[in-house]
Amino acid sequence: MKFAHLHDWTHDSAAAIELQRELTRQVVCEDRLPEKLSTIAGVDVSCRFRSRLFHAAVVLLSYPDFRPLETVTASLEVDFPYIPGLLSFRELPVVLLALEKLQQLPDLLLVDGQGIAHPRRLGLAAHLGLWLDLPTIGCAKTRLYGEHFTVGENKGDFSRLFDKKGNPIGTVLRSRNGVKPLYISPGHLISVERATALALSCCGRYRLPEPIRAAHAASNRQRLMVETGRSV
């Protein structure tokens, strides 16, 4: 499956930051999802520490019962350095390579990374949403940007995440009783409120939403398969 070409990847860090500032003007944080969701995809990238070889997986699931429908993977060597806030320039090329193999586009993507909870409001999920022109949600395990109040300890408890001007950019969500919260933020074509509700609806017995758990397992299998030269 081919997608519209948003830009090339031949940017140094300064040019990448400037491009983020331009692209963020195109991000839409309003609900423009199908009336009834039937599929959700999880997106994850795996990489060894200090390795330049990245491994992506996209797992398409039915919603709301999370039956596996399709799994695609890809591996790619990436030269762009690790710079906080510019993760999408390292990970998106291999994610897009995997997505091109999908036979069916999802109604929504959950991405292991930030949405607009980012210094320039263009984390991995927001950047990917612009490439695909699809609704995306960022589900990050750690905070990159924003301030919030204390979150309750029970599943479903959350606190708003705000930028420096006091604008809401996401939520800090307790996805399971007593575990560390997740940092949920809209990527593209979805609101803070709907992103939070849908992310929570994808959380079962584990901390991570089911689509991201499935993609995480698949990306690790892809990495091990490439490293060992055999299926795992």
C-alpha positions in Angstrom: 0.0 0.0 0.0 1.5 3.4 -1.1 1.1 6.7 0.7 1.4 10.3 -0.3 5.0 11.5 0.0 5.1 14.1 2.8 8.8 15.0 2.6 12.2 13.3 2.2 14.4 12.2 5.1 17.7 14.0 4.2 17.6 16.4 7.0 20.1 17.4 9.7 18.9 18.1 13.2 18.3 21.8 12.6 16.4 21.2 9.4 14.4 18.5 11.1 13.3 20.9 13.8 12.3 23.5 11.3 10.3 20.9 9.4 8.5 19.9 12.6 7.5 23.5 13.1 6.0 23.6 9.6 4.2 20.3 9.8 2.6 20.9 13.2 0.4 23.5 11.6 -1.3 20.7 9.7 -2.1 18.5 12.7 -5.8 18.4 13.5 -6.8 17.6 17.1 -10.5 17.1 16.3 -12.5 13.9 16.1 -12.6 12.7 12.5 -12.9 9.0 13.0 -15.4 6.7 11.3 -18.8 6.6 13.0 -18.1 3.0 14.0 -14.5 1.7 14.5 -14.0 -1.8 13.3 -10.1 -2.0 13.2 -7.2 -0.6 15.2 -3.5 -1.1 14.4 -0.7 -1.0 16.9 2.7 0.4 15.9 6.0 -0.3 17.6 9.8 -0.2 16.8 12.5 -2.3 18.3 16.3 -1.5 18.3 19.3 -2.7 20.2 21.1 0.0 22.2 23.5 1.9 20.0 22.5 -0.1 16.9 21.5 1.6 13.7 19.3 -1.3 12.6 15.6 -0.6 13.4 12.8 -3.1 13.3 9.1 -2.1 13.0 5.9 -4.0 13.3 2.3 -3.0 12.6 -0.4 -5.3 13.9 -4.0 -4.9 12.6 -6.7 -6.0 15.1 -10.4 -6.1 15.0 -12.2 -3.8 17.4 -13.5 -4.1 20.0 -12.6 -7.9 20.3 -8.9 -7.5 19.3 -8.7 -10.5 16.9 -5.5 -10.5 14.9 -6.1 -9.7 11.3 -2.7 -8.9 9.8 0.9 -8.5 10.9 3.6 -6.7 8.9 7.2 -6.0 9.7 10.3 -4.4 8.3 13.9 -3.7 9.1 16.0 -0.8 8.1 19.4 0.7 8.9 19.0 4.4 9.9 21.8 7.0 10.1 19.9 9.8 11.9 21.3 10.3 15.4 19.4 10.0 18.6 18.2 13.4 19.6 15.3 13.9 22.1 12.3 15.3 20.3 13.4 14.0 16.9 12.6 10.3 17.3 10.3 10.2 14.3 13.2 10.9 12.0 14.8 7.7 13.2 11.8 5.5 13.5 9.2 6.6 10.9 11.1 5.4 7.8 11.1 1.8 8.9 7.5 2.1 10.2 6.4 3.4 6.7 8.3 0.5 5.1 6.2 -1.9 7.2 2.9 -0.1 6.6 3.4 -0.4 2.8 2.9 -4.1 3.2 -0.5 -3.8 4.9 -3.4 -5.1 2.8 -6.0 -3.1 4.7 -5.6 0.3 6.4 -6.9 0.6 10.0 -9.6 3.0 11.2 -7.1 4.1 13.9 -3.5 3.6 14.8 -2.1 3.4 18.4 1.6 4.3 18.3 4.2 3.6 20.9 5.4 7.2 21.2 4.2 10.7 21.7 1.5 12.5 19.8 1.3 16.3 20.4 2.8 15.9 23.9 6.0 17.1 22.4 8.0 20.4 22.5 6.9 21.2 18.9 3.6 19.2 19.0 4.9 16.7 16.5 5.8 13.4 18.1 6.0 10.1 16.3 2.2 9.6 16.3 1.4 13.1 15.0 4.1 12.8 12.3 2.8 9.4 11.2 -0.8 10.7 11.2 0.1 13.4 8.7 1.9 10.8 6.5 -1.1 8.5 6.4 -3.9 11.1 6.8 -5.4 8.7 9.4 -6.4 9.1 13.0 -3.5 8.3 15.4 -3.0 8.2 19.1 0.4 8.5 20.9 0.7 6.1 23.9 4.0 6.7 25.5 5.5 4.9 28.6 7.4 8.0 29.7 6.8 11.8 29.7 8.7 13.8 27.2 6.9 17.2 27.6 4.1 18.8 29.7 3.1 19.2 33.3 0.3 17.4 35.2 -1.1 16.8 38.7 -1.0 13.6 40.6 -2.9 10.6 39.1 -5.1 8.3 41.1 -4.0 4.7 41.6 -7.0 3.0 40.0 -7.5 1.9 36.4 -9.1 4.7 34.4 -7.8 7.5 36.7 -6.2 10.3 34.8 -4.8 13.8 35.0 -4.7 16.4 32.2 -1.3 17.0 30.6 -0.6 20.7 29.8 1.9 22.6 27.8 3.8 25.7 29.1 0.9 27.9 28.1 -1.7 25.8 29.9 -3.2 24.2 26.8 -4.2 20.5 27.2 -2.0 18.3 25.1 -3.0 14.9 26.5 -3.6 12.9 29.6 -1.6 10.9 32.1 -3.7 7.7 32.3 -3.6 4.8 34.8 -4.2 1.8 32.6 -4.1 -0.7 35.4 -4.4 -0.5 39.1 -1.2 0.4 40.8 1.1 0.4 37.7 2.9 3.3 36.2 0.7 5.5 34.1 0.8 6.0 30.3 1.1 9.3 28.6 -1.7 9.6 26.0 -1.9 12.3 23.5 -3.6 12.9 20.1 -1.6 12.3 17.1 -3.9 13.5 14.3 -7.6 13.7 13.6 -8.6 12.9 17.2 -9.3 14.9 20.3 -7.6 14.6 23.7 -10.9 13.3 25.2 -11.5 10.6 22.5 -7.8 9.6 22.4 -7.9 9.0 26.2 -11.2 7.0 26.1 -10.1 4.8 23.1 -6.7 4.1 24.6 -8.3 3.0 27.8 -10.8 0.9 25.9 -7.9 -1.0 24.5 -6.3 -1.8 27.9 -7.1 -5.2 29.4 -5.1 -7.0 32.1 -1.8 -5.3 31.1 -0.4 -1.8 31.3 -0.1 -1.4 27.5 -3.1 -1.2 25.2 -3.6 -4.5 23.4 -2.7 -3.2 19.9 0.7 -1.9 21.1 1.4 -5.1 23.1 0.9 -7.1 19.9 3.1 -4.8 17.9 5.8 -4.8 20.6 5.9 -8.6 20.5 6.0 -8.6 16.7 8.8 -6.0 16.5 10.9 -8.0 19.0 10.3 -11.2 17.0 11.4 -9.3 13.8 14.6 -8.1 15.5 15.5 -11.5 16.9 14.8 -13.1 13.5 17.1 -10.7 11.7 19.8 -11.0 14.4 19.7 -14.8 14.5 18.9 -15.5 10.9 16.0 -17.8 11.8 12.3 -17.5 12.6 11.4 -17.2 16.3 
